[in-house]
Amino acid sequence: MRYLFRGLLFPLCLLLVTVLLPATAKPSHADEGYPEFDWNHVPLYAHLGIGKGLEPKQYEFLADHFSLITFTGGNLRNAPVEPNIAAAAKAIKLRNPKAKVLFYWASDMPKHQWQLSNATFPSGGYLHAKKGGRDTRQFDVRRQDVQDWWSDIAGKAVHDYECDGIFVDGLTAGSPRGPWSRLFGAEQAAAMDQGVFAMLDQARDKMGPGKLILFNPLHGYDQKHPGLGEQYLPVTDGAMVDDFDRGANVRQQSPEYLANTIETMRKAANDGNIVVFKAWPGFTWWSDKELMQKPHAEQYQVACDNITFPLACFLVGAEQHCYFCYTWGWLGEYGTFDWYPEFDHPLGAPRARPHAKAGPSTASSNTQR
């Protein structure tokens, strides 16, 4: 196997065991626009670039296997992505009316694929700075006209593009020690962060009741890394944990960080939020250039070999409305349309909650399903 099973790469300091207490049932949230959820099999989420559009069989695959889907821009040049997302949402819902489709909508900086949306951006509404030695433009979300523009597009995502809500990337840019603090200083970043909260409130009103707002990222923590994103959960419907064991072939996260990421997911979901657990197969599209030059079948085989660790970690902490996403990137060809035997195994709801106990062992769980 190209990459060793992650549980054997280092000893986790926490042995995850169960306590004999029943898991608390959460409300269905059907009236809040949440997707239907059950424990019959691994609950799955798809996140992929739509580009110029998908093949009919790909829309069918998504509609048949995923109850929650976000479409991003993908590899698209010289054309607006908004009509393609609208067409994708329509195709998915035609086959599966119960599926929820989200419109990717960044809150920190413009994305070139959103040509129709960018065309109406307020004049002078960008802040310019150097990021990684490159010029960057950031939304000046302190401005009322920028807030109005951003929330207007959120409303169009629902009413014009037939989506069920928005997936807000970069929402935490204004958090302490976030990118806006590094670019503009802590005081201005804090003011911009308040603008983000105002935008979310406006977006909620313009989208209407029963529509979803998910954000990225929600992160765990350890002694070197503070947690990230929890303060935005009360004003949204949930979040994506996007970095669990990401790029493990080139950098390893601490056992503490991994364990606290699982707990962050569990706690957020137990509070009634949707949580997407973005898992990675030991590599990403950027961390293993050699593998990315090989046939897709070889990439898929590595992903098959490495699914046990992230899936087990997800199941240890998963609550109602937690979803598993397993790919090595954000394009469809990076694993969205691959299938794994583990996804067909029957689960059943958790019988008990995990309990952390100190112990020098690798990650394990006797969580009963």
VOGU-3710 file (C-alpha; in Angstrom, 3 decimals, decimal comma):
1> mrylfrgllf> 0,000/0,000/0,000  1,359/3,398/-0,984  0,600/5,056/2,335  0,455/3,189/5,613  -2,805/3,040/7,509  -2,807/6,360/9,320  -3,588/4,782/12,672  -0,199/3,063/12,540  1,852/6,115/11,632  1,822/7,471/15,154
11> plclllvtvl> 0,283/6,485/18,509  -2,799/8,477/19,360  -2,810/9,667/22,951  -6,503/9,017/23,251  -8,209/5,670/23,216  -11,786/6,206/22,128  -14,187/3,969/23,965  -17,906/4,160/24,565  -19,883/4,802/27,675  -23,124/2,991/28,292
21> lpatakpsha> -25,374/5,981/27,840  -27,951/6,322/25,075  -27,207/8,846/22,354  -29,570/11,784/22,572  -31,988/11,966/19,654  -31,959/15,264/17,798  -34,949/16,864/16,059  -35,406/16,098/12,384  -34,934/19,743/11,254  -37,057/18,922/8,198
31> degypefdwn> -38,970/22,178/8,693  -35,660/24,083/8,695  -34,652/22,863/5,252  -32,179/20,248/6,430  -31,672/17,269/4,137  -33,245/13,972/5,100  -30,897/11,937/7,267  -30,660/8,292/8,272  -28,071/5,829/9,550  -28,822/3,070/7,039
41> hvplyahlgi> -25,418/3,642/5,429  -22,585/6,142/5,703  -24,183/9,589/5,215  -22,394/11,226/2,292  -21,792/14,742/1,025  -20,440/15,831/-2,379  -18,423/18,991/-3,041  -17,216/19,555/-6,598  -16,584/22,070/-9,329  -19,295/22,182/-11,953
51> gkglepkqye> -17,095/23,721/-14,681  -18,903/23,543/-18,018  -21,395/21,055/-16,617  -21,526/17,296/-16,016  -22,618/14,281/-18,008  -26,194/13,022/-17,425  -24,931/9,868/-15,695  -22,860/11,985/-13,331  -25,919/13,980/-12,290  -27,731/10,689/-11,761
61> fladhfslit> -24,883/9,371/-9,607  -24,941/12,470/-7,416  -28,711/12,441/-7,071  -28,764/8,737/-6,169  -25,960/8,748/-3,609  -25,810/12,170/-1,944  -28,480/14,046/-0,035  -26,347/17,191/0,288  -24,256/18,617/-2,580  -22,289/21,819/-3,136
71> ftggnlrnap> -21,267/23,003/-6,577  -18,206/25,226/-6,937  -16,717/26,836/-10,046  -14,198/24,232/-11,149  -12,095/24,636/-14,271  -14,079/27,255/-16,123  -12,697/30,172/-18,119  -14,353/32,942/-20,118  -17,876/31,947/-19,123  -20,102/32,531/-16,093
81> vepniaaaak> -20,583/29,601/-13,738  -23,912/30,700/-12,277  -26,087/29,250/-15,110  -24,197/25,957/-14,883  -24,872/25,688/-11,149  -28,534/26,448/-11,806  -28,695/23,722/-14,460  -26,970/21,279/-12,121  -29,414/21,996/-9,295  -32,327/21,449/-11,668
91> aiklrnpkak> -30,894/18,156/-12,948  -30,270/16,841/-9,441  -33,731/17,755/-8,195  -35,419/16,308/-11,256  -34,098/12,878/-10,258  -34,124/13,375/-6,481  -36,442/16,178/-5,313  -35,342/15,629/-1,707  -31,675/16,388/-2,375  -30,307/19,704/-1,122
101> vlfywasdmp> -28,009/21,627/-3,467  -25,866/24,512/-2,240  -24,388/27,408/-4,201  -20,722/28,028/-3,412  -20,386/31,675/-2,420  -17,119/33,012/-0,979  -17,324/35,810/1,570  -13,690/36,937/1,565  -12,544/37,432/-2,034  -13,862/37,250/-5,616
111> khqwqlsnat> -13,709/34,038/-7,642  -13,269/34,549/-11,369  -15,873/31,970/-12,400  -18,696/34,040/-10,862  -18,795/36,466/-13,778  -22,443/37,460/-13,492  -22,116/38,170/-9,793  -18,781/39,968/-10,079  -20,162/42,223/-12,809  -22,427/43,984/-10,297
121> fpsggylhak> -19,833/44,401/-7,540  -19,835/47,933/-6,076  -17,211/50,281/-7,438  -14,286/50,731/-5,050  -15,437/47,873/-2,862  -12,200/45,893/-2,878  -9,329/46,105/-0,451  -5,936/45,477/-2,057  -3,065/43,742/-0,304  -0,121/41,407/-0,824
131> kggrdtrqfd> -0,758/37,767/0,055  2,083/35,324/-0,372  3,922/37,907/-2,453  1,007/38,279/-4,838  -1,555/41,019/-5,266  -4,909/40,073/-3,821  -8,340/41,663/-3,667  -10,530/41,196/-0,624  -14,143/42,241/-0,147  -14,430/45,321/2,062
141> vrrqdvqdww> -17,354/43,883/3,964  -17,492/46,888/6,285  -19,270/48,751/3,481  -23,042/48,575/3,361  -23,095/48,398/-0,441  -20,775/45,371/-0,384  -22,942/43,688/2,235  -26,042/44,399/0,134  -24,392/43,044/-3,015  -23,189/39,848/-1,340
151> sdiagkavhd> -26,513/39,100/0,314  -28,379/39,895/-2,925  -26,390/37,144/-4,677  -27,230/34,767/-1,833  -30,880/35,513/-2,476  -30,425/34,925/-6,218  -28,785/31,564/-5,481  -32,126/30,438/-4,089  -34,686/32,336/-6,139  -32,947/32,478/-9,545
161> yecdgifvdg> -30,526/29,549/-9,496  -32,843/27,061/-7,736  -30,412/26,133/-4,956  -31,335/25,353/-1,369  -28,843/27,716/0,188  -25,211/28,751/0,115  -21,871/27,277/1,059  -19,815/30,184/2,385  -16,090/29,696/1,940  -13,604/31,935/3,726
171> ltagsprgpw> -16,133/32,935/6,388  -13,527/32,878/9,156  -11,139/35,311/7,429  -11,802/37,971/10,071  -11,314/35,747/13,089  -8,370/36,444/15,416  -5,088/35,475/13,728  -7,002/34,899/10,500  -5,888/36,071/7,039  -7,527/39,500/7,347
181> srlfgaeqaa> -5,587/40,142/10,558  -2,369/39,328/8,729  -3,309/41,482/5,754  -4,911/44,490/7,429  -4,236/44,273/11,159  -6,339/42,952/14,028  -8,485/46,063/14,509  -9,611/46,313/10,890  -10,104/42,534/10,692  -12,428/42,689/13,700
191> amdqgvfaml> -14,474/45,417/12,010  -14,641/43,353/8,828  -15,715/40,324/10,834  -18,678/42,312/12,144  -19,540/43,062/8,534  -19,567/39,335/7,815  -22,131/38,766/10,561  -24,275/41,522/9,078  -24,019/39,965/5,615  -25,117/36,590/6,942
201> dqardkmgpg> -28,146/38,149/8,601  -29,109/39,908/5,393  -28,551/36,753/3,347  -30,854/34,809/5,638  -33,624/37,332/5,102  -33,173/37,425/1,318  -33,002/33,650/0,876  -36,135/33,125/2,928  -37,132/30,486/5,486  -35,944/26,899/5,256
211> klilfnplhg> -32,766/27,702/3,305  -29,306/26,651/4,380  -26,090/28,475/5,183  -23,041/26,243/5,625  -19,557/27,646/6,033  -15,930/26,641/5,796  -13,792/26,079/7,761  -14,497/24,622/11,197  -11,254/23,355/12,752  -10,128/21,474/15,819
221> ydqkhpglge> -7,251/22,549/18,013  -4,099/21,551/19,850  -1,398/23,386/21,796  -0,066/25,050/18,641  -3,343/25,665/16,814  -6,418/27,369/18,272  -9,857/26,193/17,291  -11,533/27,966/14,405  -15,089/28,737/13,409  -17,258/27,889/16,402
231> qylpvtdgam> -18,391/31,504/16,838  -20,141/31,381/13,450  -22,239/28,298/14,181  -25,064/30,183/15,983  -25,789/32,275/12,863  -25,454/29,491/10,290  -26,764/25,947/9,857  -23,425/24,212/10,079  -19,939/23,917/8,665  -17,308/21,848/6,932
241> vddfdrganv> -14,318/20,446/8,790  -11,985/20,607/5,813  -8,568/19,645/7,136  -8,771/16,317/9,002  -5,451/14,538/8,286  -5,096/16,598/5,093  -1,905/16,058/3,108  -0,734/13,358/5,510  1,951/12,196/3,078  3,841/15,471/3,539
251> rqqspeylan> 2,772/16,707/6,970  1,240/15,087/10,004  -1,200/16,592/12,445  -0,791/15,950/16,138  -2,828/13,209/17,832  -4,361/15,928/20,005  -5,472/17,901/16,956  -7,028/14,864/15,293  -8,887/13,855/18,448  -10,132/17,399/19,067
261> tietmrkaan> -11,265/17,701/15,466  -13,490/14,665/15,969  -14,832/16,196/19,176  -15,406/19,541/17,435  -17,554/17,760/14,848  -19,459/15,841/17,509  -20,148/18,893/19,641  -21,304/21,043/16,718  -23,633/18,329/15,438  -24,975/17,626/18,903
271> dgnivvfkaw> -25,941/21,301/19,077  -28,116/20,753/16,001  -25,741/21,815/13,226  -24,972/20,107/9,944  -21,300/19,116/9,869  -19,392/17,929/6,814  -16,330/15,861/7,713  -13,970/16,347/4,769  -11,672/13,335/4,842  -8,559/12,822/2,737
281> pgftwwsdke> -7,009/9,559/1,494  -3,489/10,310/2,714  -2,791/12,625/-0,234  -4,267/15,597/-2,051  -4,024/16,902/-5,594  -1,225/19,211/-4,450  0,670/16,956/-2,030  1,537/14,091/-4,388  2,308/15,368/-7,867  3,764/12,010/-8,856
291> lmqkphaeqy> 0,577/10,122/-8,069  -1,509/12,756/-9,834  0,365/11,971/-13,058  -0,681/8,338/-12,893  -3,950/6,823/-14,120  -7,049/7,513/-12,088  -7,304/3,822/-11,232  -4,057/4,027/-9,269  -5,231/7,102/-7,374  -8,475/5,333/-6,566
301> qvacdnitfp> -6,616/2,256/-5,330  -4,619/4,371/-2,875  -7,870/5,916/-1,674  -9,365/2,433/-1,240  -6,335/1,357/0,782  -6,563/4,382/3,073  -10,276/4,808/3,751  -10,395/2,850/7,017  -8,725/5,435/9,249  -10,717/8,564/8,272
311> lacflvgaeq> -14,015/6,682/8,047  -13,504/5,100/11,484  -12,664/8,511/12,960  -15,792/9,982/11,394  -18,017/7,232/12,758  -16,545/7,560/16,252  -17,780/11,132/16,539  -20,639/11,388/14,046  -24,020/12,574/15,256  -27,207/13,193/13,345
321> hcyfcytwgw> -26,619/15,461/10,328  -22,925/14,639/10,056  -21,778/13,827/6,525  -18,664/12,120/5,207  -16,860/13,519/2,151  -13,927/11,473/0,821  -11,965/12,818/-2,135  -8,468/14,105/-2,841  -9,551/17,472/-4,209  -12,411/19,726/-5,215
331> lgeygtfdwy> -12,894/18,604/-8,823  -15,113/15,727/-9,858  -12,183/13,714/-11,203  -10,593/13,760/-7,751  -12,792/10,986/-6,449  -16,346/12,331/-6,308  -17,646/9,649/-8,667  -15,746/6,749/-7,092  -17,478/4,298/-4,798  -16,203/2,255/-1,880
341> pefdhplgap> -17,580/-1,021/-0,463  -17,648/0,570/2,985  -20,403/2,893/1,798  -22,713/-0,083/1,255  -22,332/-1,515/4,757  -25,418/-1,096/6,962  -24,793/1,048/10,030  -27,651/1,762/12,377  -27,708/4,717/14,751  -25,029/5,079/17,449
351> rarphakagp> -25,930/3,266/20,657  -23,624/5,335/22,806  -21,341/8,311/22,697  -17,545/8,172/22,598  -15,618/8,909/25,739  -11,994/9,981/25,766  -9,671/8,001/28,000  -5,913/8,398/28,252  -3,969/5,495/26,837  -0,869/4,818/24,708
361> stassntqr> -2,596/3,230/21,764  -3,630/3,889/18,220  -7,087/5,169/17,463  -9,744/2,571/18,035  -13,372/2,459/18,947  -15,910/-0,030/20,077  -18,695/2,324/19,112  -21,657/0,065/18,422  -23,861/0,641/15,421
//
